[in-house]
Amino acid sequence: MQQLTPGIRIQGSEVFDLATSWRGLRINKMCNALSQAGNREAFQSDEEAFMSAWNLTEQEKQLVRERDFPGLLAAGGNIYFLLKLGVVTSNGLYKMGAKMRGETYEQFLATRNNAGAT
Amino acid sequence: MGRIVAGIGTSHVPSIGGAYDRGKTATEAWKPLFDAYVPVREWLKELKPDVCIMVYNDHGADFFFDKYPTFAIGCADSYAIADEGFGVRPLPPIRGDLEFSQHLCRSLVYDEFDITICQEMAVEHGFLVPMHLCFDPQENGWPVASIPVEVNVLQHPLPTARRCLRLGQAIRRAVDSYEKDIKVAIIGTGGMSHQLTGTNFGAMNEEEDLKFLDRLEDDPESLAGMTHQTMMEKYGVEGIELIMWLVMRGAMSGKAKRVHRNYYAPMTTGMGLITLAEEA
């Protein structure tokens, strides 16, 4: 039984499927490496060298440099792997989410039922 | 013979782990969540399960898209705590039940569930948050042995909702056919509604979450018939994690009765809880 129309957007968002995963393989692979403390240090001490070592394209590198998380998602990044990039660049989930909504972090928090539960 | 004594559906939101580690469980914002689990832990202390089957998904802690299993099951005597990108949480190591795991894997494969069998597996918030919500760690570790059952809910095509329900039914047959008298709890984790990408980031759907809790109890078949697309339209793209609750439901009988239920949606995810017990 068909579960999902290929390429469909749900509530405006892309669904992470095989096409997205293939497109984002380099980005996600680099982010996956950030699960290791040594790699987090390597990223923070020389971001350019780290991105080159993981074979990112120039366009992908630019998205990382600009901390463009919506752009990284569109390039095939998976949100759970991008969160690891968020850790080493001080961009938590809620900061990323506020940007996706086109709001400041404070504006976003004001929309929540209880922003104390962060 | 093995026996399933408890079924639990619970969210596994990572911020719950952060609040737990930082001692914030009694704050005004977190109390409505953590207080709901106090009677659950008391109930489990009385039931004394020997084994907990934890149905969860990895979020990139130990599995990567180079090779991505649909269902992966731990078959080891212990499981490491993974570094998800911010260090290793200060929790006791996870004890396995190797003999039961080996039986479970044999039984599932011969029951035509072609699972990936993992003799090394590191677990993360999807597993750990429900673990410390439902059990108190003691000096010598956790009061139960655990079996991690990992489900692909990240990279579509995912297993269908019905396949998840059937996996639960097959897990029950495996427990029933185990020669040792062990008591088993099964926990289905994830959800409830959440959307973590796009302009609708943070969208929740309390009304549908509450209906899901009702139907999980009374009419799981109606949930198993939903497509992923329908589920994501109701619960959000990341809310598809709720298919893992159906694994738990499949392992419980039709006569199972609800014991606890809670719902709290403070930030970006509907945090649900339901517990089911078999009639004595």
Chai-1 contact restraints between the chains, C-beta under 6 A:
chainA,res_idxA,chainB,res_idxB,connection_type,confidence,min_distance_angstrom,max_distance_angstrom,comment,restraint_id
A,Q3,B,T227,contact,1.0,0.0,6.0,A-B,restraint_1
A,Q3,B,H228,contact,1.0,0.0,6.0,A-B,restraint_2
A,L4,B,H156,contact,1.0,0.0,6.0,A-B,restraint_3
A,L4,B,H228,contact,1.0,0.0,6.0,A-B,restraint_4
A,L4,B,Q229,contact,1.0,0.0,6.0,A-B,restraint_5
A,I10,B,M232,contact,1.0,0.0,6.0,A-B,restraint_6
A,I10,B,V237,contact,1.0,0.0,6.0,A-B,restraint_7
A,Q11,B,Q195,contact,1.0,0.0,6.0,A-B,restraint_8
A,Q11,B,N200,contact,1.0,0.0,6.0,A-B,restraint_9
A,G12,B,G198,contact,1.0,0.0,6.0,A-B,restraint_10
A,G12,B,T199,contact,1.0,0.0,6.0,A-B,restraint_11
A,G12,B,N200,contact,1.0,0.0,6.0,A-B,restraint_12
A,S13,B,T197,contact,1.0,0.0,6.0,A-B,restraint_13
A,S13,B,G198,contact,1.0,0.0,6.0,A-B,restraint_14
A,S13,B,V237,contact,1.0,0.0,6.0,A-B,restraint_15
A,V15,B,H156,contact,1.0,0.0,6.0,A-B,restraint_16
A,V15,B,V237,contact,1.0,0.0,6.0,A-B,restraint_17
A,D17,B,H156,contact,1.0,0.0,6.0,A-B,restraint_18
A,S21,B,F65,contact,1.0,0.0,6.0,A-B,restraint_19
A,S21,B,Q155,contact,1.0,0.0,6.0,A-B,restraint_20
A,N32,B,G60,contact,1.0,0.0,6.0,A-B,restraint_21
A,N32,B,F64,contact,1.0,0.0,6.0,A-B,restraint_22
A,L34,B,G85,contact,1.0,0.0,6.0,A-B,restraint_23
A,S35,B,D83,contact,1.0,0.0,6.0,A-B,restraint_24
A,S35,B,G85,contact,1.0,0.0,6.0,A-B,restraint_25
A,L73,B,T197,contact,1.0,0.0,6.0,A-B,restraint_26
A,I79,B,L196,contact,1.0,0.0,6.0,A-B,restraint_27
A,I79,B,T197,contact,1.0,0.0,6.0,A-B,restraint_28
A,Y80,B,H59,contact,1.0,0.0,6.0,A-B,restraint_29
A,Y80,B,G60,contact,1.0,0.0,6.0,A-B,restraint_30
A,F81,B,G60,contact,1.0,0.0,6.0,A-B,restraint_31
A,K84,B,G85,contact,1.0,0.0,6.0,A-B,restraint_32
A,V87,B,G85,contact,1.0,0.0,6.0,A-B,restraint_33
A,V87,B,F86,contact,1.0,0.0,6.0,A-B,restraint_34
A,G97,B,F201,contact,1.0,0.0,6.0,A-B,restraint_35
A,G97,B,G202,contact,1.0,0.0,6.0,A-B,restraint_36
A,M100,B,G198,contact,1.0,0.0,6.0,A-B,restraint_37
A,M100,B,F201,contact,1.0,0.0,6.0,A-B,restraint_38
A,R101,B,T199,contact,1.0,0.0,6.0,A-B,restraint_39
A,R101,B,F201,contact,1.0,0.0,6.0,A-B,restraint_40
A,R112,B,M267,contact,1.0,0.0,6.0,A-B,restraint_41
A,N113,B,A265,contact,1.0,0.0,6.0,A-B,restraint_42
A,N113,B,P266,contact,1.0,0.0,6.0,A-B,restraint_43
A,N114,B,A29,contact,1.0,0.0,6.0,A-B,restraint_44
A,N114,B,P266,contact,1.0,0.0,6.0,A-B,restraint_45
A,G116,B,A29,contact,1.0,0.0,6.0,A-B,restraint_46
A,A117,B,A29,contact,1.0,0.0,6.0,A-B,restraint_47
A,A117,B,W30,contact,1.0,0.0,6.0,A-B,restraint_48
A,A117,B,P266,contact,1.0,0.0,6.0,A-B,restraint_49
A,A117,B,M267,contact,1.0,0.0,6.0,A-B,restraint_50
